[in-house]
Amino acid sequence: MKISSPADLARAAEKENTRPRPPLRILVSMGTCGIAAGTAEVLKELYRQIKSRNLENAVEISEVGCMGLCYAEPVMMLLDEQNGKRFIYGNVNSSQVSAILDAGINGPAVGTTTIERNWYYPENETPADGELQARIVLRNTGRINPESLEQYIASGGYSALAKALTTMKSQEVIDLITAAGLRGRGGGGFPTGRKWQFAADQKNPEKFIICNADEGDPGAFMDRAVLEGDPHSVLEAMAIGGYAIGAHQGVIYIRAEYPLAVKRLENAIRQSRECGLLGKNIFGSGFDFDIEIKFGAGAFVCGEETALIHSIEGKRGEPTVKPPFPAVQGLWGKPTVVNNVETFACIAAIVRKGSDWFRSIGTAGSPGTKVFALAGKVAKVGLVEVPMGMTLRDIIFIIGNGIKNNRKFKAVQTGGPSGGCITAKNLDLPIDYESLKSIGSMMGSGGMIVMDEDDCMVNIAKFFLEFTLDESCGKCTPCRVGNRRMYEMLEKITSGTGTMETIEKLKILSHTIKDTALCGLGQTSPNPVLSTMANFEDEYIAHVTENRCPAGVCAKLIRYTISDRCVGCSLCSRGCPVNAISGERKQKHVIDPDKCIKCGVCFNVCKFHAVEKN
Amino acid sequence: MQVNLTINGRPVSVEAGSTILEAAEKLDIRIPTLCHFKMDCFNVEHRNGSCRICVVEVKGRPNLAPACSTPVTEGMEVKTNSLRAINARRTILDLLLSDHPKDCLTCAKNLNCQLQALAQEMGLHHVLFKGEQSTYPKDHSSKAIARDLDKCIMCRRCETACNVIQTVGVLSAVNRGFEAVVAPANLKPLAETECVFCGQCVQACPVGALTEMDYKYPVWRALNDNTKTVVVQTAPAVRVAIGEAFGLPPGSISTGKMVAALKLMGFDKVFDTDFAADLTIMEETTEIVERITRNENLPILTSCCPGWVKFLEHQFPELTYMPSSAKSPQQMFGAIAKSYYAQKIGVAPENMVVVSVMPCLSKKYEASREEFSNNGVPDVDIVISTRELADMIKEAGIMFDELEEAQYDSPLGDSTGAAVIFGVTGGVLEAALRTAADWISGSDLQKIDFTAVRGLDGIKEATVKVGDLELRAAVCSGLGNARKLLEKIKQGEVNYHAIEIMACPGGCINGGGQPYHHGNSDILRKRMEALYRADKDLPIRKSHQNPAIKQLYAEFLGEPGSHVAHTLLHTTYVKRGK
């Protein structure tokens, strides 16, 4: 298939859309998450059954990317496009495949779990009435086979590139993106149009456009989902960006730990080159553009654009002082635009539908949608895409179905290790870049980790700081030494050797690091500490003044005792790995606090709730 | 274009592209710096912006700005002395000190340490944020440079010296986060790397992480050993720098005082590397003339500088045929002292100790090269740096600036003006030209100042009419410049007869063993001027006219390039590769 004009593209879409196909389609979620949950086994069984039942001509199987329903993987969807009926099955195992096929479109099959589609699985780029979610970034993810260029084209793929190259001037593309108000989804929220304009204004004949696919926030996986589920959308957007700024070479900087995403990107690049959608004279417009892939070695700091560029150049992955900004002096010293995966994934939709449409979604200051990776103690862990301006309450309590095990919501961390925790009092705040910043957190790449009453906030702060500590490049003093000292102080607090002075010093140091660190990683690293301190200072104080961890998490501060409820069954003493529990049979047992290692075995085995943790 | 801004409320106008630090300097406002390192004379600036000591407040900017690397903008309002800036700076310094050993009293950098000076200047008298300190094995693997990474503050100045200026590429940041440190790849000991021991990293290091390997004690031991005859040689560049260690102004020529001090310390004879420099000119110029006459293996490269020689052996092993086979002056001195002079005074070579005082750390390594010993007896036994000699003079209780000037001993202390300029870039070539011109023209030329090859530029070119020959020469200092030139030679883009190369930018005046200049270009310029003054002041300014050299050839060596000369004064090179 050679596509050298918009007409060729339309023909290709038509061909795919009108080709004869079996009435029933089965979509199987084959993202990394699905595969990890066992989708591959289910898929194998599905193929086996279809073969043995001679259903090859009656059923078409689509291996698709992540459907966003992490909590329900493996996920499988049966779809009859003629009458619009469908069933989404969650937590499928191989033994259920037979029943699902038996029921077919007259399901649901007995003994399976189905998922209500309208509630959790939106279809539209514009949110429909009554639907909380929309699908701009994830428009194809979980819907089409990511290894099929035909399916991408059939769903409108590359029509934005065709439109840009054949009907728009470069400046018009930039103006469009600027008018749409698209902001960088990697975390900073910098206006994408302005970034492109800076680079476009540079006179240098050689420029680069880079896709930052070095996703690294703990608990964030939206970029992976897009790359695994809809790789062409990124390629198309990079070509549009290249055209806008005058770059003929794109680079995707992707972490090597995303092998499936790499494989699908490589496949997509190969397909696009074969069709002429990458390469020379795309759509006969005279514009040349190609893309290469560069691997990151898993350094979080390489998500920072100057560090990323150094890494591509084969240098140590560490940031340098800006200015000069990459738009002026980037890769190999040439003007360079770095955008992240999610930002690119919005571009084609904006080009197709216009800036007014994009602005109609989200808030005035932050138009469009945002993908969040909903994780932690939320009941339905998953990938959600919502219009900007939605409240955390809607995301966590409606889309996420509340907190697991009926525990109480305590806080939610947005922005990963650079963000802060948000408490119940801000659950009704419409979230966008500015509002999150105003309450001491940030958008970040969209990780959203929910915490419940069993989480110790000091320990959470320590967890995030430990991440930063591991990921600091070590270049500037505040981050290299300062974060180490912060961590040591948190360790003191969580182990009961801290004092009020420790808390005071922690505050001072947090502010200095924010004020003086070289790059975004360092400047935001104290956020988890500052925000937990602002919202849960009482927990910090309890740790140092009462030697008590209110959530009962910090092992060194927990004391296990046995109450009068003890019947002397000796289950605890037999389970204790260090023989710290003594007592005659049928007599109340006692824990020797000097021997106790606080492993919690006694607490868990006691059937009489006689072991108490405090 | 000029940019207007205010600093602490005072208006200032500076060139666009200037930094806040540069604008502040214009107002005589001092902003403390640590990782920043600048050498105007070589157009070198290490603007890492990483220590964050220089942070200042800029109106409208959410966080503090590093003054060293933030360009000024029109209407900018900077505050260097706000409480916020002061507190941040103090905290940063506190953090640096919290991860730094507090053994200042016994540190080799005591009183020369910029971190120590900063703590003093900022009045930081205790460390608030105490915690774990990073530790690494000490590296004493080489003869030249000692590394104590516990003291490394990650300013990365050494990295710029090693990679950008010298393009040796041994030192770089390794590890991440708190464990990050500057070291050779895989934390290899320096001796196992391509390090050429130029010591530019040591000059750049603001703290005691990089220092010379210290051989003061072996010298004291030799001086107190009655069975040994201990002779000392002093390199040309030492005499114009050592005074700085005693508070004399940069550029003071302290030759006489230094000789007096060495005599007081108990050296049996105080000789001069300059004598051997004259000898080098005799041998090297003979070779130059020969190779030019035969039009063979051109260009000829100088071989006085051991850092440069090792660089060539590692980086350009295919060009090891190019340098003159003449040993360096230090090694020629050792060879002559332990043969000609030892015979003359009836001392067995093994009972003679030759001590060198060098501006250089690579000389410590050079003396240990196996080519430079005879039956297991090294030609040069101990090499100390200018700094170590200054320390020893202080230790001996000698009041340096009060000393009556003394004279070098004869014959190995007799030298010419041609020899003393070996200490600065261009000097060796100028000395060779003086002799070559006389030899080729068969006369005693009076115009002997070859100013085209003078100055601190990294690469200098000159075409000199010598008799009928248009001699095309180049002078190069700093190994990065040497690399550029050698690449051009390899590509056939340039065509010279002779090239002088010195590893250190500016030559030996900027050697790794010299008193620390902390990036002050003026100090280097003054040292350079002092050497040319010393040349002018000497009665004889051509090596071949040195009577002691003539005598040496008459009594011992025969002709330059003779068999004896070759055995004692020439060497070979090793193709080391990477």
Interface residues (C-beta under 8 A of the other chain):
Chain A: A299 R316 E318 T320 V321 P323 L469 D470 E471 S472 C473 G474 K475 C476 T477 P478 R480 V481 G482 N483 R484 R485 E488 K505 I508 L509 T512 K514 D515 T516 A517 L518 Q523
Chain B: R47 N48 G49 S50 C51 R52 I53 V55 N63 L64 P66 S69 T70 P71 R84 N87 A88 T91 I92 L95 L96 S98 D99 L128 F129 G131 E132 I153 M154 S172 A173 N175 R176 G177 F178 E179 A180
